[in-house]
Amino acid sequence: MFGKVEDKANEVAGTLEEAFGKATDAPQHQVCGAARKYASQASYAARGVTESVKTQVESNPLTGVTIAAAVGIVFGFLLGRK
């Protein structure tokens, strides 16, 4: 939970830094602010997906094991080819 709050706070801080860079015509602040904002958005989305997958695996453990095994077989096949 605190990770999501931190991600949102970083997103707001990035937006503010980007706006500051535009107002002062400082490209470094614009780029740093945009990077911080988009990194926070990606982190927030990844946390949501992680929580969703965790919930699905907890409610259906056999399905989770089956999917993990299938992914392992596919990776093994792809890495084993020469």
DSSP file (Angstrom, degrees, kcal/mol; ACC not computed):
  #  RESIDUE AA STRUCTURE BP1 BP2  ACC     N-H-->O    O-->H-N    N-H-->O    O-->H-N    TCO  KAPPA ALPHA  PHI   PSI    X-CA   Y-CA   Z-CA
    1    1 A M     >        0   0    0      0, 0.0     4,-1.7     0, 0.0     3,-0.3   0.000 360.0 360.0 360.0 -45.7    0.0    0.0    0.0
    2    2 A F  H  >  +     0   0    0      1,-0.2     4,-2.5     2,-0.2     5,-0.2   0.817 360.0  60.5 -66.5 -28.0    2.7    2.5    0.9
    3    3 A G  H  > S+     0   0    0      2,-0.2     4,-2.4     1,-0.2    -1,-0.2   0.895 103.9  49.2 -64.1 -39.2    4.5    1.7   -2.3
    4    4 A K  H  > S+     0   0    0     -3,-0.3     4,-2.3     2,-0.2    -2,-0.2   0.903 111.1  49.2 -67.0 -40.1    1.5    2.9   -4.3
    5    5 A V  H  X S+     0   0    0     -4,-1.7     4,-2.4     1,-0.2    -2,-0.2   0.915 111.7  49.6 -63.7 -42.4    1.3    6.1   -2.2
    6    6 A E  H  X S+     0   0    0     -4,-2.5     4,-2.5     2,-0.2    -2,-0.2   0.899 109.6  51.7 -63.5 -40.5    5.0    6.7   -2.8
    7    7 A D  H  X S+     0   0    0     -4,-2.4     4,-2.1     2,-0.2    -2,-0.2   0.917 110.9  47.3 -62.2 -43.4    4.5    6.1   -6.6
    8    8 A K  H  X S+     0   0    0     -4,-2.3     4,-2.3     2,-0.2    -2,-0.2   0.898 111.5  50.9 -65.6 -39.7    1.7    8.7   -6.7
    9    9 A A  H  X S+     0   0    0     -4,-2.4     4,-2.4     1,-0.2    -2,-0.2   0.909 111.3  48.0 -63.9 -41.5    3.8   11.2   -4.7
   10   10 A N  H  X S+     0   0    0     -4,-2.5     4,-2.5     2,-0.2    -1,-0.2   0.864 109.3  54.0 -66.1 -35.5    6.7   10.7   -7.1
   11   11 A E  H  X S+     0   0    0     -4,-2.1     4,-2.3     2,-0.2    -2,-0.2   0.931 110.6  45.5 -63.6 -45.0    4.4   11.2  -10.0
   12   12 A V  H  X S+     0   0    0     -4,-2.3     4,-2.5     2,-0.2    -2,-0.2   0.916 112.8  50.7 -64.0 -42.7    3.1   14.5   -8.6
   13   13 A A  H  X S+     0   0    0     -4,-2.4     4,-2.5     1,-0.2    -2,-0.2   0.895 110.4  49.9 -62.3 -39.6    6.7   15.6   -7.9
   14   14 A G  H  X S+     0   0    0     -4,-2.5     4,-2.5     2,-0.2    -1,-0.2   0.898 109.9  50.2 -65.0 -40.5    7.7   14.7  -11.4
   15   15 A T  H  X S+     0   0    0     -4,-2.3     4,-2.4     2,-0.2    -2,-0.2   0.914 112.1  47.8 -63.2 -42.9    4.8   16.7  -12.9
   16   16 A L  H  X S+     0   0    0     -4,-2.5     4,-2.5     2,-0.2    -2,-0.2   0.908 112.1  49.0 -64.8 -41.6    5.7   19.7  -10.7
   17   17 A E  H  X S+     0   0    0     -4,-2.5     4,-2.3     2,-0.2    -2,-0.2   0.897 111.3  50.1 -65.4 -38.9    9.4   19.5  -11.7
   18   18 A E  H  X S+     0   0    0     -4,-2.5     4,-2.0     2,-0.2    -2,-0.2   0.918 111.7  47.8 -64.5 -42.8    8.5   19.2  -15.4
   19   19 A A  H  X S+     0   0    0     -4,-2.4     4,-2.6     2,-0.2    -2,-0.2   0.889 110.3  52.5 -64.7 -39.2    6.2   22.3  -15.1
   20   20 A F  H  X S+     0   0    0     -4,-2.5     4,-2.4     1,-0.2    -1,-0.2   0.911 108.4  51.2 -61.3 -42.3    9.0   24.1  -13.3
   21   21 A G  H  X>S+     0   0    0     -4,-2.3     5,-2.8     1,-0.2     4,-0.5   0.878 111.2  47.2 -63.5 -38.1   11.3   23.3  -16.1
   22   22 A K  H  <5S+     0   0    0     -4,-2.0     3,-0.4     3,-0.2    -2,-0.2   0.909 112.7  49.3 -68.4 -41.2    8.8   24.6  -18.7
   23   23 A A  H  <5S+     0   0    0     -4,-2.6    -2,-0.2     1,-0.2    -1,-0.2   0.873 120.1  35.7 -67.1 -37.2    8.2   27.8  -16.7
   24   24 A T  H  <5S-     0   0    0     -4,-2.4    -1,-0.2    -5,-0.2    -2,-0.2   0.398 108.6-120.9 -96.9   2.8   11.9   28.5  -16.3
   25   25 A D  T  <5 +     0   0    0     -4,-0.5    -3,-0.2    -3,-0.4    -4,-0.1   0.916  61.8 148.1  56.3  46.8   12.9   27.2  -19.7
   26   26 A A    >>< -     0   0    0     -5,-2.8     4,-1.8    -6,-0.2     3,-0.5  -0.895  32.0-168.8-113.2 100.2   15.2   24.6  -18.1
   27   27 A P  H 3> S+     0   0    0      0, 0.0     4,-2.7     0, 0.0     5,-0.2   0.809  84.6  61.4 -61.1 -29.7   15.3   21.5  -20.3
   28   28 A Q  H 3> S+     0   0    0      1,-0.2     4,-2.5     2,-0.2     5,-0.2   0.921 106.7  44.9 -63.6 -42.3   17.1   19.5  -17.6
   29   29 A H  H <> S+     0   0    0     -3,-0.5     4,-2.5     2,-0.2     5,-0.2   0.875 112.1  53.1 -68.1 -36.6   14.2   20.0  -15.2
   30   30 A Q  H  X S+     0   0    0     -4,-1.8     4,-2.5     2,-0.2    -2,-0.2   0.947 113.3  42.2 -61.9 -48.1   11.7   19.1  -17.9
   31   31 A V  H  X S+     0   0    0     -4,-2.7     4,-2.7     2,-0.2     5,-0.2   0.925 116.3  47.4 -67.2 -45.3   13.5   15.9  -18.8
   32   32 A C  H  X S+     0   0    0     -4,-2.5     4,-2.4    -5,-0.2    -1,-0.2   0.906 114.0  48.3 -63.2 -41.2   14.1   14.9  -15.2
   33   33 A G  H  X S+     0   0    0     -4,-2.5     4,-2.5    -5,-0.2    -2,-0.2   0.919 112.9  47.0 -65.3 -43.8   10.5   15.6  -14.2
   34   34 A A  H  X S+     0   0    0     -4,-2.5     4,-2.8    -5,-0.2     5,-0.3   0.913 112.8  49.6 -64.6 -41.9    9.1   13.7  -17.1
   35   35 A A  H  X S+     0   0    0     -4,-2.7     4,-2.3     1,-0.2     5,-0.2   0.917 112.7  47.1 -62.9 -42.6   11.4   10.7  -16.4
   36   36 A R  H  X S+     0   0    0     -4,-2.4     4,-1.9    -5,-0.2    -1,-0.2   0.907 113.3  49.0 -64.6 -42.0   10.4   10.7  -12.8
   37   37 A K  H  X S+     0   0    0     -4,-2.5     4,-2.1     2,-0.2    -2,-0.2   0.946 114.8  42.6 -63.8 -49.4    6.7   11.0  -13.6
   38   38 A Y  H  X S+     0   0    0     -4,-2.8     4,-2.3     1,-0.2    -1,-0.2   0.847 112.3  53.7 -71.1 -32.8    6.7    8.2  -16.2
   39   39 A A  H  X S+     0   0    0     -4,-2.3     4,-2.3    -5,-0.3    -1,-0.2   0.897 110.0  48.5 -65.1 -38.9    8.8    5.9  -14.0
   40   40 A S  H  X S+     0   0    0     -4,-1.9     4,-2.5    -5,-0.2    -2,-0.2   0.889 110.1  51.3 -67.6 -39.1    6.4    6.4  -11.2
   41   41 A Q  H  X S+     0   0    0     -4,-2.1     4,-2.3     2,-0.2    -2,-0.2   0.914 111.4  47.8 -63.7 -42.0    3.4    5.6  -13.5
   42   42 A A  H  X S+     0   0    0     -4,-2.3     4,-2.5     2,-0.2    -2,-0.2   0.908 112.1  49.3 -65.3 -41.2    5.1    2.4  -14.7
   43   43 A S  H  X S+     0   0    0     -4,-2.3     4,-2.3     2,-0.2    -2,-0.2   0.902 110.4  50.8 -63.8 -41.3    5.9    1.4  -11.1
   44   44 A Y  H  X S+     0   0    0     -4,-2.5     4,-1.8     2,-0.2    -2,-0.2   0.917 112.2  46.8 -62.3 -44.2    2.3    2.0  -10.0
   45   45 A A  H  X S+     0   0    0     -4,-2.3     4,-2.3     1,-0.2    -2,-0.2   0.905 111.1  51.6 -65.5 -41.2    1.0   -0.1  -12.9
   46   46 A A  H  X S+     0   0    0     -4,-2.5     4,-2.6     1,-0.2    -2,-0.2   0.882 107.9  52.4 -64.3 -37.7    3.5   -2.9  -12.2
   47   47 A R  H  X S+     0   0    0     -4,-2.3     4,-2.5     2,-0.2    -1,-0.2   0.906 108.9  50.7 -63.6 -40.2    2.4   -3.0   -8.6
   48   48 A G  H  X S+     0   0    0     -4,-1.8     4,-2.1     2,-0.2    -2,-0.2   0.920 111.9  46.2 -63.2 -43.8   -1.2   -3.3   -9.7
   49   49 A V  H  X S+     0   0    0     -4,-2.3     4,-2.7     2,-0.2     5,-0.2   0.913 111.8  52.2 -64.9 -42.6   -0.4   -6.2  -12.0
   50   50 A T  H  X S+     0   0    0     -4,-2.6     4,-2.5     1,-0.2    -2,-0.2   0.916 110.3  47.5 -60.5 -44.5    1.7   -7.9   -9.3
   51   51 A E  H  X S+     0   0    0     -4,-2.5     4,-2.3     2,-0.2    -1,-0.2   0.889 112.0  50.8 -64.5 -38.5   -1.1   -7.6   -6.8
   52   52 A S  H  X S+     0   0    0     -4,-2.1     4,-2.3     2,-0.2    -2,-0.2   0.929 112.1  45.7 -64.7 -45.5   -3.6   -9.0   -9.3
   53   53 A V  H  X S+     0   0    0     -4,-2.7     4,-2.7     2,-0.2     5,-0.2   0.911 111.7  52.6 -64.1 -41.9   -1.4  -12.0  -10.2
   54   54 A K  H  X S+     0   0    0     -4,-2.5     4,-2.3    -5,-0.2    -1,-0.2   0.916 110.1  48.3 -60.2 -43.6   -0.8  -12.6   -6.5
   55   55 A T  H  X S+     0   0    0     -4,-2.3     4,-1.9     2,-0.2    -1,-0.2   0.909 112.3  48.9 -63.1 -42.7   -4.5  -12.7   -5.8
   56   56 A Q  H  X S+     0   0    0     -4,-2.3     4,-2.0     1,-0.2    -2,-0.2   0.908 112.3  47.7 -64.8 -42.2   -5.2  -15.0   -8.7
   57   57 A V  H  < S+     0   0    0     -4,-2.7     7,-0.2     1,-0.2    -1,-0.2   0.888 111.0  51.5 -67.9 -38.2   -2.4  -17.4   -7.7
   58   58 A E  H  < S+     0   0    0     -4,-2.3    -1,-0.2    -5,-0.2    -2,-0.2   0.870 115.3  41.8 -66.0 -35.3   -3.6  -17.5   -4.1
   59   59 A S  H  < S+     0   0    0     -4,-1.9    -2,-0.2     1,-0.2    -1,-0.2   0.775 130.4  26.2 -83.2 -25.7   -7.2  -18.2   -5.2
   60   60 A N     X  +     0   0    0     -4,-2.0     4,-1.8    -5,-0.2    -1,-0.2  -0.638  67.5 166.0-134.7  76.0   -6.2  -20.8   -7.8
   61   61 A P  H  > S+     0   0    0      0, 0.0     4,-2.3     0, 0.0     5,-0.2   0.861  75.8  55.0 -65.4 -35.7   -2.8  -22.3   -6.9
   62   62 A L  H  > S+     0   0    0      1,-0.2     4,-2.3     2,-0.2     5,-0.2   0.904 107.8  49.8 -64.8 -39.9   -2.9  -25.2   -9.3
   63   63 A T  H  > S+     0   0    0      2,-0.2     4,-2.5     1,-0.2    -1,-0.2   0.906 109.9  51.8 -63.4 -41.2   -3.5  -22.8  -12.2
   64   64 A G  H  X S+     0   0    0     -4,-1.8     4,-2.4    -7,-0.2    -2,-0.2   0.907 110.6  47.2 -61.9 -42.8   -0.5  -20.7  -11.1
   65   65 A V  H  X S+     0   0    0     -4,-2.3     4,-2.4     2,-0.2    -1,-0.2   0.900 111.9  51.1 -65.8 -40.6    1.7  -23.8  -10.9
   66   66 A T  H  X S+     0   0    0     -4,-2.3     4,-2.3     2,-0.2    -2,-0.2   0.921 111.7  46.3 -63.2 -44.7    0.6  -24.9  -14.4
   67   67 A I  H  X S+     0   0    0     -4,-2.5     4,-2.5     2,-0.2    -2,-0.2   0.914 112.1  50.9 -65.5 -42.1    1.2  -21.5  -15.9
   68   68 A A  H  X S+     0   0    0     -4,-2.4     4,-2.2     1,-0.2    -2,-0.2   0.901 111.0  49.0 -61.9 -40.7    4.7  -21.3  -14.3
   69   69 A A  H  X S+     0   0    0     -4,-2.4     4,-2.4     2,-0.2    -1,-0.2   0.911 110.8  50.2 -64.9 -42.2    5.6  -24.8  -15.6
   70   70 A A  H  X S+     0   0    0     -4,-2.3     4,-2.4     2,-0.2    -2,-0.2   0.913 111.0  48.5 -63.5 -42.5    4.4  -23.8  -19.1
   71   71 A V  H  X S+     0   0    0     -4,-2.5     4,-2.6     1,-0.2    -1,-0.2   0.904 111.0  51.5 -64.0 -40.5    6.5  -20.7  -19.0
   72   72 A G  H  X S+     0   0    0     -4,-2.2     4,-2.5     2,-0.2    -2,-0.2   0.896 109.8  49.1 -62.3 -41.0    9.5  -22.7  -17.8
   73   73 A I  H  X S+     0   0    0     -4,-2.4     4,-2.5     2,-0.2    -2,-0.2   0.921 111.8  48.6 -64.8 -43.7    9.1  -25.2  -20.6
   74   74 A V  H  X S+     0   0    0     -4,-2.4     4,-2.6     2,-0.2    -2,-0.2   0.933 113.4  46.5 -63.4 -45.8    8.9  -22.4  -23.2
   75   75 A F  H  X S+     0   0    0     -4,-2.6     4,-2.8     1,-0.2     5,-0.3   0.913 112.7  50.6 -62.5 -41.7   12.0  -20.6  -21.8
   76   76 A G  H  X S+     0   0    0     -4,-2.5     4,-1.7    -5,-0.2    -2,-0.2   0.900 111.6  47.8 -61.8 -41.0   13.9  -23.9  -21.7
   77   77 A F  H  X S+     0   0    0     -4,-2.5     4,-0.9     2,-0.2    -2,-0.2   0.929 114.6  45.3 -65.1 -45.8   12.9  -24.7  -25.3
   78   78 A L  H  < S+     0   0    0     -4,-2.6     3,-0.3     1,-0.2    -2,-0.2   0.891 117.1  43.7 -67.8 -39.3   13.9  -21.2  -26.5
   79   79 A L  H  < S+     0   0    0     -4,-2.8    -1,-0.2     1,-0.2    -2,-0.2   0.761 110.3  56.7 -77.3 -23.8   17.2  -21.1  -24.6
   80   80 A G  H  < S+     0   0    0     -4,-1.7    -1,-0.2    -5,-0.3    -2,-0.2   0.650  85.1  99.1 -81.9 -15.4   18.1  -24.7  -25.5
   81   81 A R     <        0   0    0     -4,-0.9    -3,-0.0    -3,-0.3    -4,-0.0  -0.467 360.0 360.0 -73.7 142.6   17.9  -24.1  -29.2
   82   82 A K              0   0    0     -2,-0.2    -1,-0.1     0, 0.0    -4,-0.0   0.355 360.0 360.0-127.1 360.0   21.2  -23.6  -31.1
